[in-house]
Amino acid sequence: MNVPNVATSLMKKLLDNDKTGCVVFYTYNSPCTSTCTKPGGCYSIIQALDMFKDHKGPKAFVFTKVWKYDCDKDISTNLKEVLKRVPLYRCKDNNNCVACTDKNLKDCMSGENRLLEKYDL
C-alpha cells in the first residue's frame, strides 16, 4: 500500500503556513470505526491527526451525522483517539453544535433517530 507521507501532506503545509491560524476540519459523517479511526489500521486517519497536536491556533474536527454503519456501535473508544489529537465537535441542524469530550462522548454520538439514521429513512 502507498501510505501518504504526513510530513509532506497538504494539511501539514497549511498548518505550517500559519502556526496560530484557525483550522476546522469538517466531514459530514463521523469518521468510521472499522477503517478511519482504527488504531494502527492501514487506512486510519489517526496518525495524520497527530499534526494537529502541535498546532498552536484554534482547531476543531467537526462532523454532522454518525456514520450509518456505526449507529449501533460503541464508537467512543476509537473517537477518544481523535480527541487526544484535536477537539471534536458534532454540529447538527440549526447550528446546534456540541463539544464531544471524554465525559459526554456516548451522548455526543447518539441521535434522537438513530434507527432512522441507520436505515436512511
C-alpha positions, -999 to 999 in steps of 0.1 A, spaced: 0 0 0 12 35 -7 7 54 25 8 92 21 36 110 39 21 131 67 51 154 67 45 165 31 7 165 31 -13 195 20 -28 198 55 6 199 71 16 227 46 -15 247 55 -8 243 92 28 253 88 18 283 68 1 300 98 11 283 130 -15 302 151 -43 303 125 -77 287 129 -82 253 114 -116 235 111 -116 200 96 -152 192 86 -167 160 74 -204 153 71 -202 118 86 -183 109 117 -151 90 110 -159 53 107 -146 29 133 -138 -1 110 -113 18 89 -109 56 95 -102 55 133 -89 20 137 -57 25 156 -28 10 136 -51 4 106 -36 9 71 -63 35 62 -66 51 96 -66 89 99 -53 88 135 -16 91 126 -24 120 102 -42 138 131 -10 139 151 0 170 131 -28 189 149 -13 183 184 15 209 178 -7 235 161 -10 265 185 -40 281 169 -77 272 174 -86 239 159 -115 216 156 -126 183 139 -163 187 131 -190 163 118 -227 163 114 -241 128 114 -229 95 129 -217 72 100 -247 50 93 -228 17 98 -217 29 132 -251 39 146 -254 7 167 -218 5 178 -199 19 207 -175 42 188 -163 61 219 -130 41 221 -120 50 186 -131 86 188 -111 91 220 -80 86 198 -93 116 177 -98 136 210 -62 130 220 -52 150 189 -78 176 181 -110 189 198 -141 171 184 -175 187 177 -208 175 164 -229 201 147 -265 191 139 -291 211 121 -298 247 131 -263 254 142 -267 231 172 -231 222 180 -218 203 210 -182 197 220 -175 159 223 -154 152 254 -144 121 273 -173 127 297 -201 131 271 -188 111 241 -216 85 241 -242 112 243 -225 132 216 -226 102 192 -262 94 198 -291 109 180 -328 112 185 -335 90 155 -306 65 155 -328 38 139 -339 62 112 -303 73 106 -292 37 103 -316 29 75 -317 63 59 -355 67 64 
